[in-house]
Amino acid sequence: MMNRVYRRLRHGIVTEKVAFKDEEFENLGLKLQTEISSLFGRSLAIRELDSGSDNAAEIELNNLNAPHYDIERFGISFVASPRHADVLIVTGAVTHNMEIAARKTYDAMPHPKFVVAVGDNACNGGIFQGTYAVNGGADRVLPVDLKIPGNPPSPIEIMKGLLHLMAAIRHKSTGA
């Protein structure tokens, strides 16, 4: 045991700090934080709804919340209840079995409420379009404000999409 202590004292800390090297993501996050603060005056709460996806978009959304990206530092948080959400993110093509649940989730959200379709399946049904168990994209069931295509979209694309949503909200609120 004492050997380890002496070795640690002699050599010091042998690990190095890892710097976040994705400048584009960092800049997008700071812009998004500014927009969220000016529009909402607080953080942005997101509720994610899986309406029949293959989990590819969910993995990318989970990556945003993981330590590497850590979007909570920009004022964005994922919430468990639609009653606390400002934005509903829908992933996956809306199946017949999830149609009522999707509508109930949307109805439970307070006003103003915004819907974002993330991934090709949520945007237009994707590879499941026209099959017997699928209604289609999220816009068949809910009023979608923004679509972020991709199979799946990368975390940076999702951040760019959220920035576009903030611009659309600002445009709508100013009436320009």
C-alpha positions as CSV (number, residue, x, y, z in Angstrom):
1,M,0.0,0.0,0.0
2,M,2.8,2.4,0.9
3,N,4.4,1.6,-2.4
4,R,1.4,3.0,-4.3
5,V,1.3,6.1,-2.1
6,Y,5.0,6.8,-2.7
7,R,4.7,6.1,-6.4
8,R,1.7,8.5,-6.6
9,L,3.6,11.2,-4.8
10,R,6.7,10.8,-6.9
11,H,5.0,10.7,-10.3
12,G,1.9,12.9,-9.6
13,I,-1.3,12.4,-11.6
14,V,-0.7,10.5,-14.7
15,T,-4.0,11.2,-16.5
16,E,-4.6,14.2,-18.6
17,K,-7.7,16.4,-18.9
18,V,-9.7,15.7,-22.0
19,A,-10.8,18.9,-23.8
20,F,-14.1,19.0,-25.7
21,K,-12.8,19.4,-29.3
22,D,-16.1,19.9,-31.1
23,E,-16.2,23.7,-31.7
24,E,-19.3,23.6,-33.9
25,F,-21.3,21.8,-31.2
26,E,-20.1,24.2,-28.5
27,N,-21.0,27.3,-30.6
28,L,-24.4,25.9,-31.4
29,G,-25.0,25.2,-27.8
30,L,-24.1,28.7,-26.7
31,K,-26.4,30.2,-29.4
32,L,-29.2,27.9,-28.4
33,Q,-28.7,28.9,-24.7
34,T,-29.0,32.6,-25.6
35,E,-32.2,31.9,-27.6
36,I,-33.7,29.8,-24.9
37,S,-33.0,32.5,-22.3
38,S,-34.5,35.3,-24.3
39,L,-37.6,33.3,-25.5
40,F,-38.4,31.3,-22.4
41,G,-36.6,33.1,-19.7
42,R,-35.6,29.8,-18.2
43,S,-34.6,26.4,-19.5
44,L,-36.2,24.4,-22.3
45,A,-37.9,21.2,-21.1
46,I,-38.2,18.4,-23.7
47,R,-40.4,15.3,-23.5
48,E,-39.4,12.5,-25.9
49,L,-42.1,10.2,-27.3
50,D,-41.2,6.9,-29.0
51,S,-44.1,6.3,-31.3
52,G,-42.8,3.1,-32.9
53,S,-39.2,3.6,-33.8
54,D,-36.1,1.4,-34.2
55,N,-34.4,3.3,-31.4
56,A,-31.7,4.9,-33.6
57,A,-33.0,8.5,-32.9
58,E,-33.4,7.7,-29.2
59,I,-29.7,6.7,-29.0
60,E,-28.7,10.0,-30.5
61,L,-31.0,11.9,-28.1
62,N,-29.5,9.9,-25.2
63,N,-26.0,10.9,-26.5
64,L,-27.0,14.5,-26.2
65,N,-27.7,14.0,-22.5
66,A,-24.6,11.9,-21.9
67,P,-21.4,13.5,-20.5
68,H,-19.7,14.0,-23.8
69,Y,-22.3,16.5,-25.1
70,D,-24.1,17.4,-21.8
71,I,-26.8,19.6,-23.3
72,E,-28.1,20.4,-19.8
73,R,-25.3,23.0,-19.5
74,F,-27.0,24.9,-22.3
75,G,-30.4,25.0,-20.5
76,I,-32.0,22.0,-22.2
77,S,-33.4,19.2,-20.1
78,F,-35.4,16.0,-20.8
79,V,-38.4,15.6,-18.5
80,A,-40.5,12.5,-17.6
81,S,-43.9,14.1,-17.8
82,P,-45.5,16.0,-20.7
83,R,-47.0,18.3,-18.2
84,H,-43.6,19.8,-17.6
85,A,-42.6,19.9,-21.3
86,D,-42.2,22.9,-23.7
87,V,-41.3,20.7,-26.6
88,L,-42.4,17.2,-27.6
89,I,-39.9,15.3,-29.6
90,V,-41.5,12.4,-31.6
91,T,-39.3,9.6,-32.8
92,G,-40.4,6.8,-35.1
93,A,-43.4,6.4,-37.4
94,V,-46.6,6.6,-35.5
95,T,-48.2,3.2,-35.3
96,H,-51.9,2.6,-35.0
97,N,-51.4,1.4,-31.4
98,M,-49.5,4.6,-30.4
99,E,-51.9,7.1,-32.1
100,I,-54.1,7.6,-29.0
101,A,-51.1,7.8,-26.7
102,A,-49.4,10.4,-28.9
103,R,-52.5,12.6,-28.9
104,K,-52.9,12.2,-25.1
105,T,-49.3,13.1,-24.6
106,Y,-49.7,16.2,-26.7
107,D,-52.9,17.2,-25.0
108,A,-51.3,16.9,-21.6
109,M,-48.6,19.5,-22.5
110,P,-49.2,23.2,-21.3
111,H,-49.4,26.0,-23.9
112,P,-47.4,27.1,-25.7
113,K,-46.4,23.6,-27.0
114,F,-44.2,22.7,-29.9
115,V,-43.7,19.4,-31.7
116,V,-40.5,18.2,-33.4
117,A,-40.2,15.1,-35.5
118,V,-36.7,13.6,-35.2
119,G,-35.6,11.0,-37.8
120,D,-36.9,9.9,-41.2
121,N,-39.5,7.6,-39.6
122,A,-41.0,10.4,-37.6
123,C,-40.8,12.9,-40.5
124,N,-42.6,10.8,-43.2
125,G,-42.9,7.2,-42.0
126,G,-39.4,6.2,-43.3
127,I,-39.0,2.6,-44.4
128,F,-42.3,1.8,-42.6
129,Q,-44.3,4.2,-44.8
130,G,-47.4,2.5,-46.3
131,T,-47.2,-0.6,-44.2
132,Y,-50.3,-2.1,-42.5
133,A,-49.4,-1.1,-38.9
134,V,-48.3,2.5,-39.4
135,N,-50.2,5.8,-39.8
136,G,-47.2,7.5,-41.2
137,G,-45.1,10.4,-39.9
138,A,-45.9,12.4,-36.8
139,D,-47.6,15.1,-38.8
140,R,-50.4,12.6,-39.6
141,V,-51.4,12.7,-35.9
142,L,-49.9,15.9,-34.3
143,P,-49.2,19.4,-35.5
144,V,-45.5,19.2,-36.2
145,D,-43.6,22.5,-36.0
146,L,-40.2,21.2,-37.2
147,K,-38.8,18.1,-38.9
148,I,-35.2,17.0,-38.4
149,P,-34.5,14.3,-41.1
150,G,-31.9,11.7,-41.0
151,N,-31.6,8.0,-40.1
152,P,-30.7,8.9,-37.4
153,P,-29.8,12.6,-37.3
154,S,-26.5,13.3,-35.5
155,P,-26.5,15.2,-32.2
156,I,-25.2,18.3,-34.1
157,E,-28.2,18.0,-36.5
158,I,-30.6,17.8,-33.6
159,M,-29.0,20.9,-32.1
160,K,-29.3,22.8,-35.4
161,G,-32.9,21.7,-35.6
162,L,-33.6,23.0,-32.1
163,L,-31.9,26.3,-33.1
164,H,-34.2,26.5,-36.1
165,L,-37.2,25.9,-33.8
166,M,-36.1,28.8,-31.6
167,A,-35.9,31.0,-34.7
168,A,-39.4,29.9,-35.8
169,I,-40.8,30.7,-32.4
170,R,-39.1,34.1,-32.4
171,H,-40.5,34.8,-35.9
172,K,-44.0,33.7,-34.8
173,S,-43.9,35.8,-31.6
174,T,-42.8,38.9,-33.3
175,G,-45.2,38.5,-36.2
176,A,-42.5,39.3,-38.7
